[in-house]
Amino acid sequence: MAELVAKLNEMMASEWACVRTLRRAESVCDDPGQLEVIKRVRKDCSVNCVSLANIIRGLGGRPTDVPSARFSLKLADETLADCLDLAQCAQEHIVAEIDLVIDESEMRPWRDPLALVRELHVVDTRWLKSAIVS
């Protein structure tokens, strides 16, 4: 169980890194359409953080926000495209990690909320791709 909680905390750290990256993207975005997409995706990521924290608590663990070394990197001359690409990579990573744990027997009561987190990321990844192209 502790290993599963640790894995979920890693996902939550990647989720928070995604939120921070999207905040940086908002600050450099000057296109109103792209900005709305970025805000929508950021809000979904924030909701996902709450969902993951609730799942972790439900499994008897303690949610922690240890910054994700993999997705917390900020480039010196970071562009909007860099931010969106990093957020998209984080989301794709989270989907892959969910796929690894969702069928664990301990996850049975938490499959629906975890599947919702996954689905939001799949949809939001498409939204970010459209923002990058714009």
C-alpha positions in Angstrom: 0.0 0.0 0.0 2.8 2.4 0.9 4.3 1.9 -2.6 1.0 2.8 -4.2 0.6 5.9 -2.1 4.2 6.9 -3.0 3.4 6.5 -6.7 0.2 8.6 -6.4 2.2 11.3 -4.6 4.6 11.3 -7.5 1.7 11.8 -9.8 0.4 14.6 -7.7 3.8 16.2 -7.7 3.8 16.1 -11.5 0.3 17.5 -11.5 1.3 20.5 -9.3 4.3 21.0 -11.6 1.9 21.1 -14.5 -0.2 23.8 -12.7 2.9 25.9 -12.1 4.1 25.5 -15.7 0.7 26.6 -17.0 0.8 29.6 -14.7 4.1 30.6 -16.3 2.5 30.0 -19.7 -0.4 32.4 -18.8 2.1 35.1 -18.0 3.7 35.0 -21.4 0.6 34.4 -23.5 -0.8 37.3 -25.4 -3.5 35.5 -27.4 -6.9 35.5 -25.7 -8.0 32.2 -27.2 -4.8 30.4 -26.2 -5.0 32.0 -22.7 -8.5 30.6 -22.2 -7.3 27.1 -23.2 -4.3 27.4 -20.8 -6.6 28.6 -17.9 -9.0 25.8 -18.5 -6.3 23.1 -18.5 -4.7 24.7 -15.4 -8.0 24.5 -13.6 -8.5 20.9 -14.5 -5.0 20.1 -13.2 -5.8 21.8 -9.9 -9.0 19.7 -9.6 -6.9 16.6 -10.4 -4.6 17.5 -7.5 -7.5 17.5 -5.1 -8.8 14.2 -6.5 -5.4 12.6 -6.2 -5.0 13.9 -2.6 -8.4 12.4 -1.7 -7.4 9.1 -3.2 -4.2 9.1 -1.3 -6.0 9.9 2.0 -8.6 7.2 1.1 -5.7 4.7 0.9 -4.5 5.8 4.3 -1.6 7.9 3.1 -0.6 11.5 3.4 -0.6 13.7 0.4 2.7 15.6 -0.1 3.8 18.1 -2.7 7.4 17.3 -3.3 8.3 19.2 -6.5 8.7 17.0 -9.5 12.3 17.1 -10.6 11.2 15.9 -14.0 8.5 18.5 -14.7 9.5 21.5 -12.5 12.4 22.6 -14.7 12.1 26.3 -15.8 14.2 27.3 -18.8 16.1 30.6 -18.7 14.5 31.9 -21.9 11.3 29.9 -21.6 8.8 30.5 -24.4 5.0 29.9 -24.4 5.7 26.8 -26.6 8.2 25.5 -24.1 5.7 25.9 -21.2 2.9 24.2 -23.2 5.2 21.4 -24.3 6.3 20.7 -20.8 2.8 20.7 -19.5 1.7 18.4 -22.2 4.6 16.0 -21.4 3.6 16.0 -17.8 0.0 15.2 -18.7 1.1 12.3 -20.9 3.3 11.0 -18.2 0.5 11.1 -15.6 -1.8 9.2 -18.0 0.9 6.5 -18.4 1.4 6.3 -14.7 -2.4 6.0 -14.0 -2.5 3.2 -16.6 0.1 1.3 -14.5 -1.8 1.5 -11.2 -5.5 1.7 -12.0 -5.9 -2.1 -12.0 -4.2 -2.6 -8.7 -6.6 -4.4 -6.3 -6.1 -1.6 -3.6 -7.4 0.9 -6.2 -10.8 -0.8 -6.7 -12.7 1.8 -4.7 -10.8 4.6 -6.3 -10.9 3.5 -10.0 -13.6 6.0 -11.0 -12.0 9.1 -9.6 -8.6 8.0 -11.0 -10.2 7.3 -14.4 -11.7 10.8 -14.3 -8.2 12.3 -13.7 -6.9 10.2 -16.6 -9.8 11.3 -18.9 -9.3 15.0 -18.1 -5.7 14.7 -19.0 -6.5 13.0 -22.3 -8.9 15.8 -23.2 -6.6 18.5 -21.9 -3.7 17.2 -23.9 -5.7 17.7 -27.1 -6.6 21.2 -25.9 -2.9 22.0 -25.4 -2.0 20.6 -28.8 -4.6 23.0 -30.3 -3.1 25.9 -28.3 0.4 25.1 -29.5 -0.7 25.0 -33.1 -2.6 28.3 -32.8 
